[in-house]
């Protein structure tokens, strides 16, 4: 069992938003870190769920693991090819054909033209869009475009797969295929990290959990334990909020 | 230095991507039009034609000389100022890419540089036709315009890195640069020849764009090699690159937080 992601004491603070002249009049309070002292490890075979309320730092942590954000202090070491399936539509050009868009998406993900030519038949078959693949993308319905993106993104074999919310695409027929496909790449990947609010999905696909609360790790360990603590704590807070509102 | 240089080379090897993106950018601009990218040539030709007609009649200079002077001046100015103003937005416009994918920042600079080179190539067709109509006599000195163009490219490159990083954090810079370029246009000898300014002509020598224009235009139009301008241009290339690499090294990693 080897170490895929090794995060040590990661701290990250967003810069103060630029508010123009107004900021001269306002008091400058220090920014709260978006991630604070986050330490965890992902080993081969781990299926990790990130849970937490809105704005707790889940997406920030995913972007830091993907290497988009650099931690302010601490370190993240990653061993293996990461595929991050967030912002799926990045790189789409509405005026180019579906085929050219598949090519572009693949190249954005770091594949060469030759690799993409090899993958193309599989992508086309899976998307079920062979008949319209040479038409410009703006003639596609939204669902069709999503199918094409999904088919391309899931064709790239990740070692470490990052997902910001479980993704699905298409009509009733396609959704089932997509579900199976995503399950397959999740189980083929060496490591998997999913940020989600959907406890059913999390319980089905994840073995470990990490609760982020205001950028700090509030609980970590076995998925059932973490979910239990998370649900218990957040319900307690909801009740307190309710009581305060009534008072 | 390591991170900045790594970023530049890691971006460079992604050339199949950024050339494709640059072409797609331009195609997007002229999408669903019948003549497509030929619009670049066509609109530049109309623009130059009117300028020659209007300013040629009020200029004391020889008509043919003035036509060549003005059109090549505009060609280079459009290229230079396009790179400078777009350089400010090179990372801001790439925000979804920067936040959604892990791609070296320099990819977006290469994409923008390529887009401007394609534009320049299409506009240059107008100049070639114009010089042919004027039966312009080119000497072997005119070949000096080629290294001149390379120096312009070298400078456009660092300018985009430098302005791109800084203006993603300080958005006032975008507007400062835009207004600055509008002013500088008038103290760059394009619509007039320097000697028409009389005693004030020395002012032009303080404008770096005068020199960047001269190293390409003078060999073609005047048949001379402006050695002083070459020195200025080379000085800017060296100084600018040092500045750009330092900027990228120290703040490049902050750009995802700023865009």
Interface residues (C-beta under 8 A of the other chain):
Chain A: X14 X15 X18 X63 X66 X67 X68 X69 X70 X82 X84 X86 X87 X90 X91 X93 X95 X96 X103 X104 X107 X108 X109 X112 X113
Chain B: X14 X16 X17 X20 X21 X24 X27 X28 X31 X32 X96 X97 X98 X99 X100 X101 X102 X103 X169 X170 X171 X253 X254 X256 X257 X258
